[in-house]
C-alpha cells in the first residue's frame, strides 16, 4: 500500500533553509515508502486567495488536487516577525477549496509541522501558529514538531544538516506522517 504525502513550505527564494528542512522531512516519509510531492519556492507565489473568485492558476489547481488526494501533509514555514510567512499562509488558504469535500480541509490526515527562524522566539511562536492552523483545518498535528533556530542550524547545498539531532527529528516527523497515513489507509481497507 502506498500513501501520498504533500509537503508545502519554504520561501520565495528557491533552496531556502526552510525548503531544505522540508526535503529532509519528506525523505523521512519516503523511508516508509510514501510517495511525496513538494510545493515550495516559486511554486508558492500564488495570487492572494479569494474564495469569491473561482479562477485558479495551474499550480494552485494542482496543489489543491494533490492535497485532496493526500494521505498526509508536511508544512514548513519560515518565521517572519514571530509568525507564519505570508507566502505559506496564502498557500494554506487555498485549502478552503476543499471545504465541501467528503473529507473537508485536512480532515483525518496527519500533518507534520516545522518552522525555521533566525532565533528561538520566532521559531517557537511560528510553530505554535502552524499547529493552530492545522487544528483549524481539522488536521492531526504529529506528536513531534520542529522549531529550527537558523542562527545555530544550517543545511548545505546537498541537504545535509549541521545538527544531527535536527536532521533526525525532521526525518521522524516525516515518518510519523507516513505511519499515521499507513494506519489510516489500512483501517479504511478493513472497513
N, C-alpha and C positions, 0 to 999 in steps of 0.2 A: 504494500500500500504506500503510495507516495502522497505527501501533503505539500501544499504550496505556502511559502512564507514570503510576504511582501515587505520589503524594507523601504522606509521613507526617511530621508534626512540629509543633513549637510547644509551647505551654504551656497550662495551663488558661485563662489569660487570652486571650480572643479578640483577634486582631490584634496579637499579641506580636511582638517583633523577630525571633524565630526563625521565626514563621509568615510574616512579611513576606519573609524571606530565602527561604523555601520557594516563595512565589509568584513571586519573580524567577527562581529556578531552573526552575520549571515553565514559565514564559514562554519560557525558552530552549529547552525541549523542544518547545513549540508552534511555535517559529520553524521547526522542521524538519517540521512537520505532525503531530506527535504529538497524540493525544487525551490529556488529562490529567484525573486525578481526585485530589482533595485531601482528606486527613483531618487535621484539626488542631483546636486549641482544645477546646471542649466535646465534640466527637466522639471525642476520645481518652480521655474519662472512662469507662473500661470496668471491669467487675468484674475483680478480680485473676484472672489466667489460672490455671485449674486444669484440667489435661488429663483428670482423672478425672470432671469434670462436663461432660456433653455439651451442656447448655443454653447458648445464646449469645444475647446481645441482638441486636436487629435490626441495629444499627450494626456490631457485631462480625461478624455473618454477612456483611453487605455488604462490609466491609473485607477479610475473608478471601477472599471470592469475587472481588473486584476484584484482589487480589494473585495469586490463582490464574491469572487470565487476563492479568495484567500482562506486558508485554514488557520493562519496566524500572521501576526504583523510585528515588525520591529520598528520603533520610532526613535530617531536620534535628532536632537535639536541642539544647536549652539545656544549658549546662554547669552542673550543680549539684554543688558540692563536688568539682569536678575529674572528674566522670564524667557519664554519660548520666542524664537525668532519669528518675525512676520512672515517670512518665506515658508517656514514649516507650518505655521498656524493656518495660513491661507490654503496650503495643500490639504491639511486636515479638514478644513471647512468643506471641501468637496465631498467628504464622506456623507454630508447631508443628502446627497443624491441617492443614498441607499436607504433613506428613511422609510420608504413604502415597500421595501423588500420583505420576503418571508422571514429573513434573518436581518433585521434592520441594523444599520450602523455597523458596529463591530461585535454585535451580539454573539456570545458563545465562542469568541476567539481569544486566545492568549495574545497579549501584547507586551513585548519587551520594551523597556523604556531606558534610554541612555541620554545623557547630556554631557556637553563639553563646554567649559568656560574658563577664562583666564582668572581663576580664583575660586576658592571653595564656596563662598557665599552665593555667587551667581550660579555655579554648577548645581548646588543642592536645591536652591529655590526653583530653578528651572526644572529639575527632576520632579519636585512636588507638583509643579504646574502641569507637566506632561502626564503624570499619573492621574491628576484630577480630570484632565481632558479624556483620558482613556475611560475612566469611570462614567463620565457624562455620555460617552459613546457606547456604553454597555459592554465594553471590553473587559477582559480579565488581566490586569497587570501581573506580570510574572512575579514570583516571590523576590527575585533578585532584580534590582535596578542598578544602574551605574551612573555616578556623578564623577566626571573626569576633570581634574584640575589641569588645564593645558599649560599652566606655568611649570608644572612638575612632570607631566607625561607627554611624550612625543611619539608620533608614528612616522616612520621613514617612508620613502617612496615605494618600497616593496610591501608596505603594510605591517612591518614589524613594529611592535610596541616596545617602548623603552622600559616599561614596567611589567614584569611577568605576571604579577597579581591582577593588574588591569586587563591584560590580554586574556588570562584565564576567566575572569569574571564576564567579559564580553562574550566569550565562547559559551559559557554556562547560560547566559541569557538566551542566546540563540538556540541552545539545546533545550532549555525549558520551554520555549515557544514551540519547537518541533515536537517535544514529548507530549505536551498538552494536546496539540493538534492530532497527533497519532492516537492518543487515548480517545479523544472526541470522535475521530473518524471510526475507530473500531467499535466504539459504543453505538454509533449510529448504524453501523453494519449489522450489529446484533439485533437491534430493534427493528 
